[in-house]
Amino acid sequence: MSDSPIYPHDPIEEIQPDVFMVRGSIKLNALMMITRNMAIVRHEGELTLVDPIRLSAEEEKRLEALGEVKRILRLGPLHGLDDAYYIERFGAELWAPGLSEAYPEPKPSVLVDETSPLPFPDARLFCFEGSKQAEAALVLERGRGLLITCDAIQHYGDYRFNNLPARLVMPFIGFPKTTIVGPIWVKMMTPEGGSLEGGFRRLLDLEFDQLLSAHGSLLTTGAHAACVRAIDKMFAS
């Protein structure tokens, strides 16, 4: 069984019918701990874990009570620390828009793109164009619309779960308390001489009012306008 560590996290929280989140953390290095979030989508008793994180024994029991852990949806190639655990523990499938250089194993059992049917209704996958490695976002077209992202778009309403060194440096390395285009992700994923602006502009064609990113905090309203501002700021030049 995979022995990836269990980092501090909140209890499972339902944020809309059959959609849940867990706000947690991950240790980047000896000095810095930052937030890391998981979304959970339930449909007909099956659970899809979006960019999963390992849970405490108590919360894992609560997860099992919600339904069958059927699959993982890895949106971003820089995430995947706990994928092997869920595959080994629950026999979950791994869905992803591409391979990951950071986590080459386990490989996806299902490769998905914007034309792929999803295992739950009222949802669509968005794929960022032109990046060095494939990254996607998930839009749940329910209520006012929920955009679920990995690293490309992030929102910080606060710095909870960031330790003191991280809190001190975050504003100075491109992670202020607002909605942002992930600066480290953009630097890593932009081909030499290329630009990812077009892919981000296309994202704005989608309708959503809420945002849950794999880092930061849940933005409960105004997410589309916040993403417009973040994209304008990143590509202002």
C-alpha positions in Angstrom: 0.0 0.0 0.0 1.3 3.5 -0.9 2.7 5.2 2.2 2.1 8.9 1.1 1.8 11.0 4.2 -1.4 12.3 5.7 -1.2 16.1 6.1 -3.5 18.3 8.3 -6.9 18.9 6.7 -10.5 19.9 7.4 -13.4 17.6 7.5 -15.3 16.8 4.4 -17.7 19.7 3.6 -20.7 19.6 1.2 -20.6 22.8 -0.9 -23.6 22.0 -3.1 -25.8 18.9 -3.5 -23.6 15.9 -4.1 -20.4 18.0 -4.4 -18.0 18.1 -1.5 -14.6 19.6 -0.7 -11.7 18.9 1.7 -9.4 21.8 2.4 -6.0 20.5 3.5 -2.3 21.0 3.2 1.0 19.7 1.8 4.6 20.2 2.8 6.6 21.5 -0.1 10.0 21.4 1.5 11.6 21.6 4.9 10.4 25.1 5.4 7.1 25.6 3.6 3.6 24.1 4.0 0.8 25.3 1.7 -2.9 24.5 1.1 -4.1 21.7 -1.0 -7.7 21.0 -1.8 -9.8 18.0 -3.1 -13.2 18.1 -4.7 -15.5 15.1 -4.5 -18.4 14.6 -7.0 -21.1 12.0 -6.2 -23.4 10.5 -8.8 -25.6 7.4 -8.3 -23.5 6.2 -5.4 -20.2 6.6 -7.1 -17.5 9.1 -6.0 -15.1 10.9 -8.3 -12.2 12.4 -6.4 -10.7 15.5 -8.2 -7.0 16.0 -7.4 -7.3 13.8 -4.3 -5.6 14.1 -1.0 -5.2 11.4 1.7 -7.5 11.7 4.6 -7.3 10.7 8.3 -8.8 7.4 9.2 -11.9 9.1 10.6 -12.5 11.1 7.5 -11.8 8.2 5.2 -14.6 6.4 6.9 -16.8 9.4 6.2 -15.7 9.3 2.6 -16.7 5.6 2.3 -20.0 6.4 3.8 -20.7 8.9 1.0 -20.4 6.3 -1.7 -18.0 4.0 -3.6 -14.7 5.6 -4.5 -14.9 4.8 -8.2 -12.3 7.1 -9.8 -9.7 9.8 -9.5 -9.8 12.8 -11.9 -6.3 14.3 -12.0 -6.7 17.8 -13.5 -3.1 18.9 -13.3 0.2 17.2 -14.0 1.9 18.6 -10.9 -0.5 16.8 -8.6 -0.7 13.1 -8.0 1.0 12.4 -4.7 -1.9 10.3 -3.3 -3.2 8.8 -6.5 -1.5 5.5 -6.0 -3.0 5.2 -2.5 -6.6 5.5 -3.8 -5.9 3.1 -6.7 -4.5 0.5 -4.3 -6.9 1.1 -1.5 -10.1 1.3 -3.4 -9.3 0.0 -6.9 -10.1 3.5 -8.3 -9.6 4.3 -12.0 -7.3 7.2 -12.8 -8.7 9.7 -15.3 -6.4 12.5 -16.6 -6.0 14.7 -19.7 -2.4 13.5 -20.1 0.7 12.0 -18.6 2.6 13.6 -15.7 6.4 14.1 -15.6 6.2 14.7 -11.9 4.1 11.6 -11.2 4.8 9.2 -14.2 3.3 6.3 -12.2 0.6 5.3 -11.9 -0.4 6.0 -15.5 -3.9 7.1 -16.3 -6.3 4.3 -17.1 -8.6 6.7 -19.0 -7.3 9.7 -21.0 -9.9 12.5 -21.3 -10.4 15.6 -23.3 -13.2 18.1 -23.9 -15.1 15.6 -26.0 -15.0 12.8 -23.4 -18.2 11.8 -21.7 -18.0 12.4 -17.9 -19.3 10.0 -15.3 -21.8 12.6 -13.8 -24.3 14.9 -15.5 -24.3 18.7 -15.9 -20.6 18.9 -16.3 -17.9 19.6 -18.9 -14.1 19.4 -19.1 -12.0 22.3 -20.2 -8.5 21.7 -21.5 -5.9 24.5 -21.5 -4.3 24.7 -25.0 -0.6 24.9 -25.7 0.9 24.0 -22.3 3.9 21.8 -22.1 1.9 19.2 -20.1 -1.9 18.7 -20.3 -3.9 20.5 -17.7 -7.7 20.7 -17.4 -10.5 22.3 -15.5 -13.9 21.0 -14.6 -17.1 23.0 -14.8 -20.1 21.8 -12.9 -23.1 23.4 -14.7 -25.4 23.4 -11.7 -26.8 26.3 -9.8 -24.6 29.3 -10.5 -21.8 27.1 -11.9 -18.7 25.9 -10.1 -15.3 26.0 -11.8 -12.8 23.4 -10.3 -9.2 24.0 -11.2 -5.8 22.7 -10.3 -2.8 25.0 -10.6 -3.6 27.2 -13.6 -6.2 29.3 -11.7 -6.0 29.7 -7.9 -7.9 31.7 -5.3 -6.7 32.8 -1.9 -9.2 34.3 0.4 -6.9 33.6 3.3 -3.6 31.8 4.1 -5.0 29.2 6.5 -3.0 25.9 6.3 0.0 27.8 5.1 2.7 27.8 7.8 4.4 31.0 8.9 7.3 31.0 6.3 4.7 30.4 3.5 2.5 33.2 4.7 5.4 35.6 4.8 6.6 34.9 1.3 3.3 34.2 -0.6 2.5 37.9 -1.4 6.0 38.5 -2.7 6.2 35.5 -5.0 2.9 36.0 -6.9 0.3 34.5 -4.5 -1.5 37.5 -2.9 -5.0 37.1 -1.3 -7.0 37.2 -4.4 -7.8 35.1 -7.6 -4.7 34.6 -9.7 -3.3 32.8 -12.7 -0.7 30.5 -11.1 2.6 32.2 -11.8 4.8 29.2 -11.2 2.5 27.0 -13.3 2.6 29.5 -16.2 6.4 29.7 -16.1 6.7 25.9 -16.1 4.1 25.2 -18.7 4.7 27.9 -21.3 6.7 26.7 -24.3 9.7 28.8 -25.3 8.5 31.7 -27.3 4.9 30.8 -26.8 1.9 32.1 -24.9 -0.9 30.5 -23.0 -3.1 33.6 -23.1 -5.5 32.3 -25.7 -6.4 29.2 -23.7 -7.1 31.4 -20.6 -9.3 33.7 -22.7 -11.3 30.7 -24.0 -12.0 29.7 -20.4 -13.9 33.0 -20.0 -16.5 31.7 -22.5 -17.7 29.4 -19.8 -20.3 30.3 -17.3 -19.5 29.9 -13.6 -19.8 32.0 -10.4 -17.9 29.8 -7.9 -14.3 28.6 -7.9 -12.6 25.8 -6.1 -8.9 25.5 -6.9 -6.4 22.8 -5.7 -4.7 25.5 -3.7 -6.2 28.3 -1.6 -9.8 28.6 -0.6 -13.3 28.4 -2.0 -14.6 31.5 -3.8 -18.4 31.4 -3.3 -19.4 34.1 -5.7 -18.0 36.4 -8.3 -15.6 33.9 -9.7 -16.0 34.7 -13.4 -15.2 38.4 -12.9 -12.3 37.5 -10.6 -10.9 35.2 -13.3 -11.2 38.0 -15.9 -9.2 40.3 -13.6 -6.6 37.6 -12.9 -6.1 36.8 -16.6 -5.9 40.5 -17.6 -3.2 41.0 -14.9 -1.1 38.0 -15.9 -1.2 38.8 -19.7 -1.3 42.6 -19.4 2.0 43.0 -21.4 
